[in-house]
Amino acid sequence: MTDHTGQYPIRHEPDARRFVVVVDGHECELVYRLAGGVMKIVHTGVPSAVGGRGIAGELVRAAYDAARAQGWKVIPACSYAAVWVERHPEYADLAG
């Protein structure tokens, strides 16, 4: 299911608990755990071959947008996601 309207067609795969996009043949992903209405972002991975394009940021934004739509709180356990949310205070209300 593609549900993010950014630059990249990010798919949310809820059964696999991840968001994924393929860019220039390279799979990029954000992995999370879900328990008690709290999404815990545990990994954001973008291969260096496609790094520096803002892909990780779009993955994190897609995750936060999905969490907001579902009424979930978010714990950014992944270091990238933690820094990202500090730079995007408009998502502070989702802090779990």
C-alpha positions as CSV (number, residue, x, y, z in Angstrom):
1,M,0.0,0.0,0.0
2,T,1.4,3.4,-1.0
3,D,0.2,6.0,1.4
4,H,2.8,8.7,1.5
5,T,2.7,11.6,-0.9
6,G,6.3,12.8,-0.7
7,Q,9.0,12.6,-3.4
8,Y,9.3,8.8,-3.1
9,P,6.5,6.2,-3.3
10,I,6.8,4.8,0.2
11,R,4.8,1.6,1.0
12,H,3.6,0.8,4.5
13,E,3.7,-3.0,5.1
14,P,1.9,-3.3,8.4
15,D,2.2,-7.0,8.6
16,A,6.0,-6.7,8.3
17,R,6.0,-3.7,10.6
18,R,7.9,-1.5,8.2
19,F,7.9,1.3,5.6
20,V,9.8,0.6,2.4
21,V,10.8,2.3,-0.8
22,V,13.0,1.1,-3.6
23,V,15.2,3.9,-5.1
24,D,17.5,3.1,-8.1
25,G,17.2,-0.6,-7.3
26,H,18.1,-0.2,-3.6
27,E,15.7,-1.0,-0.9
28,C,15.4,1.5,1.9
29,E,13.4,0.8,5.0
30,L,12.1,1.9,8.4
31,V,11.3,-0.9,10.8
32,Y,9.1,-0.5,13.9
33,R,7.5,-2.4,16.7
34,L,3.9,-1.8,17.7
35,A,2.4,-2.5,21.2
36,G,-0.4,-0.9,23.1
37,G,-0.9,1.9,20.6
38,V,2.8,2.9,20.6
39,M,5.0,2.7,17.5
40,K,8.6,2.2,18.4
41,I,10.9,3.0,15.5
42,V,13.9,0.7,15.8
43,H,15.7,1.0,12.5
44,T,16.0,3.3,9.5
45,G,18.2,2.0,6.7
46,V,19.2,3.7,3.5
47,P,22.1,2.2,1.4
48,S,25.0,4.6,0.9
49,A,24.5,4.3,-2.9
50,V,21.3,6.3,-2.5
51,G,22.1,8.2,0.6
52,G,21.9,12.0,0.9
53,R,18.6,12.3,-1.0
54,G,16.3,12.8,2.0
55,I,15.0,9.2,1.8
56,A,15.4,8.4,5.5
57,G,13.6,11.6,6.4
58,E,10.7,10.7,4.2
59,L,10.5,7.3,5.7
60,V,10.4,8.8,9.2
61,R,7.7,11.3,8.1
62,A,5.6,8.5,6.6
63,A,5.8,6.6,9.8
64,Y,4.8,9.6,11.9
65,D,2.0,10.4,9.6
66,A,0.7,6.9,9.8
67,A,1.0,6.9,13.5
68,R,-1.0,10.1,13.7
69,A,-3.7,8.7,11.4
70,Q,-4.0,5.6,13.6
71,G,-3.9,7.6,16.9
72,W,-0.7,6.0,18.0
73,K,2.1,7.5,20.0
74,V,5.7,7.2,18.7
75,I,9.0,6.3,20.4
76,P,12.0,7.1,18.1
77,A,14.4,4.5,19.4
78,C,16.5,4.7,16.2
79,S,19.0,7.5,16.4
80,Y,18.1,9.0,13.0
81,A,14.4,9.1,13.9
82,A,15.2,10.7,17.3
83,V,17.2,13.5,15.6
84,W,14.6,13.9,12.9
85,V,11.7,14.5,15.4
86,E,13.8,17.0,17.3
87,R,14.0,19.0,14.0
88,H,10.2,18.6,13.3
89,P,8.4,19.9,16.4
90,E,5.1,19.6,14.5
91,Y,5.2,15.9,15.5
92,A,6.1,16.5,19.2
93,D,2.5,15.7,20.2
94,L,3.0,12.1,19.2
95,A,5.8,11.5,21.7
96,G,5.2,8.2,23.5
